[in-house]
């Protein structure tokens, strides 16, 4: 598994280990943390762009790969599109070639929902909607999807793409690539005001990281399922509403301030996850209020 020391990846590793799989992790630890890696998994510190990835494949001979390693910051992709493309496109090609040479037959490629579809009037958005990314990050992740489909056709790989909604939960760093839940939680528990961009009525589909980990396991174990699969709750929540519910989970204290809107930010993002239910048997189990409560509790426990 690539990116298995990161926020989402470490949860997917935990779920795969729990299900009895033998798991090896590749992570360069640029954003991931060694302590997040399940002790039952073997960690290889390596960059997915590096020739050293071939050595990992020779040592481990994986039957299947879950690919989560990525440059995942939209802002960084705008500031440095060359780096974004190098990691997300060239790194993915290197991984696919290692799969081809090493004999791995199944690839679960973790992609993006909102950044792939862009602004759309089709809400909730299904997988057959055209992809219209408006950031280099969205472009690079969709390009990775296309390369996976190409390797399926050329080399017989079995590939599935998980297009994720907005993920939140324990282990998400409030800095760097963090989502709004991690940022707001950190600020609320520090007694600092939360900044809402624009009017706060922009909406997202917030899905708990444990549910995403379950989707990763189910996709790994369903080799007959190919193509894109949305992973989301189908519930649309505004940033203002999210703040109020998160403030309640944190004890009812804290304030929000409105800042300028971010240029190019999507107004609405909501995924149609009916295909995940149909082909994977997946459905979200953790509602937003429960997920926020767990997130706040984990940050408090971490001190």
ABEGO torsion letter per residue (X at the ends): XBGAABAAAAAAAAAAAAAGBBBBBBBAGAABBAAABBAABBBBBBBAABAAAAAAAAAAGBABBBBABBBABAAAAAABAAAAAAAAAAAAAAAAAAAAAAGBABBBBBBBAAAAAEBBABOBBBAABBBBBABAAAAAAAAAAAAAAAAAAAAGBBBBBBBBBBBBEBGBBABEABBAAAAAAAAAAAGBBBBBBEAGABBBBBBBAAAAAAAAAAAAABAABBEBBBBBAGBBBBAAAAAAAAAAAAGGBEBBBBBBBBBGBBABBBBBAAAAAAAAGBBBABBAAAAAAAAAAAAAAAX
